[in-house]
Amino acid sequence: MSRPIKIYILALFLIFCQAKLWAQELTGELSEQEFLELVQENHPVAKQARNMAEMGEYAILEARGAFDPYLFSKNKQKFYKDTNYYLYSNSGISLPTRTGITFQGGYDWNEGEYISRENSLPANGLWYAGVSVPVLQGLFIDERRAAFQQALVERRNFENEARLMLNDVFLQATSYYWQWVQFKAQKQVVEAAIELASDNLQNFKIAFQQGDKPAIDTLEASIQLQNLQIQNQQLQNDLETARLNLYNFLWGEEVNPVEESPINPPQVDRVSMDHIDSLRASMQIFVQDHPALRAYDLKLKMLQIENRLKREKLKPKLNLEYNVIQDPANDISEVTGLDNYKWGVSFSMPLLLRSERGALRMNELKLENTNYQYQQKRLEILNKARQYENTFENISKQLNTYQQVVTQYEQLLKAELRKFNIGESSIFLINYRQMSLVNARLKFIELQSKYRYYYRQWLHSLGAAPDLWLRE
């Protein structure tokens, strides 16, 4: 085989493999649980939610960076007309801690012809090691510690945002899923009715040709068939729209859309009473743990940390620094307590504290407003959950009633057919009974779809965790 042919075959193989990667096929029956598992695993919004949770870890890593040890070096020299006026060199390491105390160590070395007496050092320079302590402002909290505490809250906030995102995409996905289930089942009902209406039309045509039935009966049967065909065409359009919407939520592992293929919905069943009773019994707990409420709670915690920091800024600044110094030429054992040292104290305080007092009061008002928002949101969530609970309960009762209605329409149609066979009824009445039965079945399927979707809305209103969404 020649080289060009080999290259061509390899290229075709690579294109085929790439196509497989970009189009992952999904076939067979697709249950709601399987559908939601695919959404949770591969949907771009679900992947964004996982990234949000991971961002919280990096927020903490960033805040911890404020306590990282760091090296420093300061050098300053003046050299003019062959004269070294001075050379000041200070290098070392600083170790900030979460207690507000900073440890430090380093090496000072100065030389030159015009160095002042207080800056004069031994020829080998001096080592130093010491500590810097904020005595008043910054003793209990400072910007670095506040940022770290807020990062811990921020991590929980990222996790909370991820859960909100996932709940929203679950609700939207289930909306399209149950539309797809509904239109698919309704279309099957109408197609069965079309098959029966088509048979009726053929039978009446034959009966008319044989002189047993009038032409008006053939016209009546034809109108019935046409009405059903129009209804079927509308359902076909609705089903195709729902199917395309459904595929918006079906993604492969490599963030590639799943290839469109024949998939079928399962039979619609009732939600387990254990799940329903559990939701009712735990409603207050769900509301208290709702992600939307937790967002306000985390915001309150952030403001409380900010409040502590702003209160701390009302204190004067009083910083103490103490360093032991040592000639590098001497042995480390010769360090004798406070004999060789350098120390310092710094103090400052604004006289009016207008900036500090204004910032503190503004933050206190933000805290107050956020607490009001929290209480209002809590009531809204509780009432919305009760609303969906009542709607779900009402749909459940309608389902029980409509199931009986469908059975009764079936009995009426059978009775009308028996009367027709003995000449006591007409095609008009049969068509009327058949359409009543078709509409009842369509309504029953619609209620079944709403029943499952309202259950999902109830879960969403309670801010349910993903494991509850994935239960059968």
N, C-alpha and C positions, 0 to 999 in steps of 0.2 A: 504494500500500500504506500502510495507516494506521500510525501510530507504535507502538501497542501490539503489532501483529502483527510489526513489525520487531524489537522488543525480545524478543518470544517466540522468534522464529527464531534470533536471536543467542544467547539463553540455551541453546537446544537445541544449537547448534553448539559452544558452550563446554563443555557437559556431555559431548558426544561426544568432543571433543578431550581432556578430562580423563580420560575412560574409557580412551582410547588410551594416555595416559601411564601410567595406573595398571596397565594390563594389556597387557604386551608379549608378543606371540604367538610361539611356538616350534613349528615343524612339521618333519616329515621325519625322516630318520635322525639319531640323535644319537650320535656316537662318543665314546669316553671322553676323547680329547684335547679335543674341542670342549666337552664337559661341564666338564672341569677348567679350561679357559680361561675359561668363563663364571663358574665359581666364583671363580677368581683375580681376575677383573675386577670382578664385581658383588656377590659375597656380602658381607653386613655384616661378618663376621669378617675377610674379606680387606681390606675398607676400614679396619677397626680396625687391622689389621696395618700398613697404609700410614701411618695416623695415628701409630702407635707409632714408626715410623722417622722421621717428621717431628718428633716430640716430642724426639728426640735433638738436632736442630739448635737447638731453642729452649732446651734445657737448657744448651747451650754459650753461647748468646746471654745467658742469665740469668747464667751464671758470669762472662762477659766484663764484665757490668755492674759488677762489683766494681772494675774498673779504669777506669771512666768518670771523666773530670774532673767535679768538682762545685764549684759556687759556694757560698760561705758568707758570712754577715753576722751579727755579734754587736754588739748595741747595748744600753747600760745607762746610765740617767740617774736622777739624784736632783734634784728641784725642790721646794723647800719655802719658803713665805712669801716669794714673789717672789725667791727666791735660787736660782740654778742652781749647786747644789753641785758636780755633775760630770756629764759626758757622755762616755762611752767608746764609740768606734765602731771596729770592725775588720771589714773586708770583703775578700774575695779569692777565689782559685781554688786548688784543690788537684788535683794530677795524680799519682795513684798509678801505679806501673809494675809490670811482672811481674818486675823484679829485686829488689823489696822497697823500693827507694828511692822516696821521695815528693817531688816538686817542688811548690813552692808560691810564690805571689806575692799581694800584697795592698796594702791601704792602711789606715793607722792614723790616726785623728783624734780628739783629746781636747780638751775645753774645760771650764771651770768655775772657780769661785773656790776650791774646796778639793781640787784635784788634787795628789797627792803629787809630789815632785820626780822620782822614777823614771818616773812616767807622763807627765811634761811633754813636750810635743812642740812643734815650730814651729807657727806659726799656720796654715800650709797643711797640716799633718800630715806623714806620712812614707810613702813607698812602700817596699816591701820585696820581695825575691825571694830564695829560698833552697832548701835541700834538707834532708830528714830521712832519716837512715840508721840502720837497725838493725845494730849491730856484732856482736852475739852472737846471741841468740834472734831469729829472723825473717830472718837474713841469707840462708839458702839456701831456706827454705820458711816460709810462714805460712798462715793460714786462707784468704786470698784465692787464693793460688797453689795450695794443696791443693784448694780447691773447683773451680778451673778444670781441674786435672789429672783430678779425679774426673768432671767433666762430660764430658771427652773419652772416658773409659771408659764413662760412662753412655750416651753416644750409641751406642757399639758394643753396649751391653747392650740398648738399645731395639731396635736392628736385629736382634739375636739373638732377642729375645722375639717380634718380628714373624715371624721365620722359623719359630719353634716353633709359633706360632699357625696359620700357613699350613699347615705340615706336618700338624698335628692335624686341621684342617678338610678337607684333601685326603684323609687316611686315612678319615675318617668319610664323606665324600662318595663315595669309591670303594667303600666297603662297601655302601652303598645302591644304587650304580650296578650292581654286579655281582649283587646280589640281584635287581634288576629284570631284568637280562639273563637270569639263570638262570631265573626263574619264567616269563618271557615265552617262552623257548625250550622249557621243559618243558611249558608249556600247549599249545604247537603240536604237540608229540609226542603228548600225550594226546588232543587234538582229532582228530588223524589216526587214532589208534587207535579213538576213538569212532565216527568215520565208517565205519571198517572193521567194527567190531562191530555197528553199526546195519544195515549191508548184510547181514552174516551173519544177523542176527535175522530180517530180512525174507525172506531166501532160505530159512531153515529153516521159517518160518511157511508159505511157499508149498509147500515140500516136504512138510510135515506134512499140509497140506490135500489134497495130491495122493496121500498115503499112502506117500511115499518115505522119510520120516524119522519116528522116534518122537517123542512129545510131550516126552520128557525132554531131547532135543537142543534143542528150542525154549526150554525152561526154562534150560538151561545157557547158551545164547546170551544170554538176557535178563539172567541174573545177571552175566555178563561185562560187558554194556553198563552195567548199573547201578553196578557197581564202578568202572568208568572214569568215569562221570558224577560220582560222589562225589569221586573223585580230582581231576577237573577243577574241581569247585566249590571244593575246598580250595585248589587252585592259583590260582583266580580271586581268592580272598580274599587269598592271599599276594601275588599280583601287584599288587592294588590298594593293599595296605599299602606295598609297596616303591615303587610309583609315587608315592604321596603323600609318602613319605619323600624320594624323589628331588626332588620339587618344593620341598622345604624348602631346597634348595641352588641353585635356579634363580631368579635375581633380575635385574631390568632395571637400566638405567643409573641411574635415579633412585631406587634402593633401593626398588623396587616389585616384588612377586612377579610372575613370568612367568605369563601366563594358561595354564591347563591346556588342552592341545591334543593331538591324536594325534601321538605321537613313537614311533619304533621303534628298537630297539637294532641294532647291526651284528652280523655274524657274529663269533664268538669266534675269535681267532687266537693263535698262540704269540708269546711275547716274543722279540725278536731276540737271537740268541746273542751278538752283539757287546755288547749292553747287559749281559747276564748275566756275560760274561767280564770286562767292565770293572768291574762291581761286585766280583767276586771279587778281581781284581788290585789294586784300590784300597781294599780294606776297611780296612786300617790307616790310610790317609789319611783316609777318611770318618770313622772313629771319632775320630781326633785332632781333626778339624774339626767334630765333632758339636755342634749348638747347646746341648744339655744340658751337655756338657763345657765348652764355651766360657763358659757362664754361671758355672761355678765358677772358670774361669780369670779372668774379669773381676772376680768377687768377690774373688779373691786380689789382683788389681791394686789394687782399691779399698782393701783392708786394708793393702797395702804403702804406699800413699800416706799413709793414716792413721797407719801406724807411723812413717814419716819425720817427720810433724808432731808426734807425741807424743814422739819422741826429741828433736826440736828444743826442746820445752818443758822439757827437763831443763837447758837452758842458762840462765844469768842473762839478764835484760833489760838491755841497755845501748844506749840510743838517743842519737844525736848530731843536733843541729839547728844549722844555720848559715844566717843571712840577711844579705844586703847591704841596707843601708837608704839612702834617698836623699830629700832634700828636693824636693818637686815644683817648687819655684821654681827649682832649679838645672838645668843642662843634663845630659842623660844621660851626656855624655862626661866629666863631672866625677867619675864613680864611680871611685874609686881603690883597687882591691883590698880590703884588710882595714882601711882607715882608718875606715870607718863600717860598723858591723855590730852584730848581736846574735846570740848563740849560747847553746846550752844543752845539758846532758847529764843524762840520767836513768838511774838504776840501781835494779834491784830483783831479789830472789831469795828464794824460800821457803827456810827453813832445813832443813826435813826432806824436802821434795819427796815427801810421801806420796801426794798426789793424782796427781801426774805419774807416779810410779813405778807406782802401782796401775793407772792407765789404760793405760800402756805394756805392762805384763805381761798385762793382760786382752786387749789387742789382739793380742799375740803368741800367746796361746792360741787366739784366734779364727782366726788365720792357720794355726796347726797343725791345728786341727780341720777347717778348710776344705780343707786339703791332703789329709787323710785321706778326706774325703768325695769329693774329686776322684778319688783312686785307686780308691775303691770304685765310684764311678759309671762310671769308665772300664771296669773289668772287667765290670760289669753290661751296659753297652752292647755290648761286644765279644761277650760270650756270647749276648746276645739276638739280635744280628745273625747269629751262627753258627747259632742255633736256627732262625731264619727261613730261612736259606740251606739248612739240612738239610731243613726242612719243604717248601720250594719244590722242592728236588731230588727228594724223595720223591713229591710230587704229580706232578711231571713224569714220573717212571717209571710211576706208576699210570695216568696218561693214556695212555701208550704201550700198556700192557697192556690197559686197558679198551677202547681202540679196536679191538683184536683181538677182545675178548670180544663187542662189539656186532656185528662182522662175522660171528662164529661163530654168534651167536643168529639173525641174519638168515638164514644158511644152514640152520640147524635148522628155522626156520619154513617156509622154502620147501620143504624136504624133507618136512616133515609135511603140507603142503598137497598135495604130489604124491601122498603115500601115501593121503590122505583121498579124493582124486579117484578112486583106483582101489579104494577100499573097504577099505584096510588100516589106517585110523586112525579117530579119533573127534573129536567137537567138544571133548571134555574136553582132549585132548592139544593140539589147535590153540589153545584158549584158554590153556592152560598155556604153550605156546611164545610166544604173542603177549604175554602178561603178562611173561614173562621178558625178551623183547626190549624192551618198553616200560620196564621197570625198569632194564634195562642202559643204555638211552638216557638215561633221567633221571639215572642215576648218572654217566654220562659228561659230561652237561651240568653237573652239580653240580661235578665235578672240574675242568672247564674254568673255571668261575667261581672256584673256590678257587685254581686255578693263577694267574689274573690278580690275585686279591686278595692272595694270599700274596706275590706279587712286590711289590705295593704296601706290604705290611707290612714286607717286607725293606728297601724304600727308606726307609720311615718309621723303622725301627730304626737306619738309618745316618744319619738326619738329612739326607737328600738335599736339594739345592737345588731350587727350583721348576722349573728348566729340565729336570731329569731326570724329574720327574713328567709333564711335557708331551710327552715323546718318545713316538712311536708304538712 
